[in-house]
């Protein structure tokens, strides 16, 4: 059995590297170009706020207030306080 010369082996490795890099680049390009279909909770809440009525009527304002979910309004503040309390100086 004859061994492959070193020159051909290095050429093979270089070609394999080029193919791998091209595949990775193609995959990353496709991931960036495809739109994200899932929306986060933040985006859903933002869309809901933007969909509130433009009317100044009392009934419409009350309806908007009852539909607005304010249960987690201070969650981020609590998370920040927890992180600050855990920080060591």
N, C-alpha and C positions, 0 to 999 in steps of 0.2 A: 504494500500500500504506500502510495507516494504522498508525502505531506504537501500541503498547499503553501506556496511561497508567502513570505511575510507581506510582500507588496499587495497581493491579492486579498489577503486577510484584512489588511488595513482599509483597502478599498471597499470591501464588503461591510466593514464596521461603519465607515463613513456614509455609505449608501443607506444603511439601516438607520443611522442617526438622522439623516435627512428625511427619511420617510416618517420616522417617529415624530420629529418636530413639525412636519407638515400636517400630520394627523392631529396633533395637539392644537396647532394653530387653527385648523379648520373647525375643530370641536369648540374652542373658545369663541371663535367668530360666530358660530351658530347659536351659542348660548346667549351672547350679547344681543343678537338680532331678533331672537324670539321674544315676543312680549310676555310679560309676567301675567298669568291669568288669576292667580290668587291674590286677594287683597287682604291686607292686614287689618286688624281691628281699628287701628288709628285711621286708616284710609276710609273704612266704612263709616266711622263716626263723623269724619270730616265731610263725607258725601251727604250724610243725613243732615248735618248742620246747614250745608249749602242748599239743600232741598226744602228748607223751611219757607213758609209763605211770605210774601212781600206785603201782605195786608197789615193795616194798622188797627183793624177791628179787634175788640177785646176777645171775642170768641176765637178768632184765629190765633191770637197771642197765647191764650190759655191752651189751645190745642197743641201749639208748638212746644210749650213748656211741659205738658204732660208726656209728649212723645220723646222729649230729650232725656237721655239716660245720664244722670249725674252721679250714679252710685260709685264710680271709680275716679271721681274728679281729683281726689288727693292721693291716689295710689303712688304716683310718681314722686310726690313729696315725701311720702313715707319711705319709699325705696332710697331716696337720697339721704334722709336722716339715718337710716340703717347703715348705709355705706359710710357716712361720716362718723358714726359711733364706733364702727369696726376699724376705722383707720387708726393706725398707730404711728406716732411721730418719733 
